[in-house]
Amino acid sequence: MSVDTPNMFSDEENILLQTALFKQVSPAEAEELIPHLKRAVFDKGDHIFSEGDTDQRMYLLERGRVKLIRTSADDRVQLLSIHAPGEVLGEIPVFDPHGGPRTASAVAMGNGTRVVWLEHDALFSWLDEHPRVAIDMLQVMANRQRANNERISDLVFMDVPARLAKTLLNLGSRFGEPVEQGLKVPHDLTQEELAQLVGSSRETVNKALMDFSNRGWIARDGRSIVIFQPGMLIRRSRR
């Protein structure tokens, strides 16, 4: 991991303006936070923060992808989510500083993963000067809570093929690359991790993937999936 000092940021590359959490902030307001930002670069497998940490930082993903994981008492690992550039990581300790240690770990999925972070005190001193921004932040966090509620609902009411179809569409919308055959989705997940993201066993998810492939909806290509017929996946996700 390498860390940059605040004076290495330029006005043109203020990451805050690229995130949903600060989307209503003016460039002049965002510039006030630049002296408080720190940037770090991580390699694949590095922990940006770890479950049980007691820091009060909020991280913003600038480049690369990051997965959030939890580890059980018997060392089993559960993949919770995948995050893309412009998304916020680990904001709970910032807004709930007395709520306890971190409940998940953030792991870089590739070399050169770049994040910036803000400490609790710096962010809240800035919010005291710009209280309107706090309302915008609450709206973003409410949307994230709504997404979490929807995922819980999916686990209860949707079968595995429907959840898989919805997961592939979500990954495609965020990470997909148009190719001649369709949409290539380089998810860079093991079979076990993909199953965890869907919320099922590896065997059941592989069976559903094989079915989708046999129907001509998708094709598997290593740690990528090519989506040929997104409309069929949409239809299957709604059954």
Buried (B, 14 or more C-beta within 10 A) or exposed (E): EEEBEEEEBEEEEBBBBBBBBBBBBEEEBBBBBBEBBBBBBBEEEBBBBBBEBEBBBBBBBBEBBBBBBEBEEEEEEBBBBBBEBBBBBBBBBBBEBEEEEBBBBBBBBBEEBBBBBBBBEBBBEBEEEBEEBEEBBEEBBEEBEEEEEEBEEBEEEBEBBBBBBBBBBBBBEBBBEEEEEBBBBBBBBEBEBBBBBBBBEBEBBBBBBEBBBEEEBBBBEEBBBBBBBBEBBEEBBEE
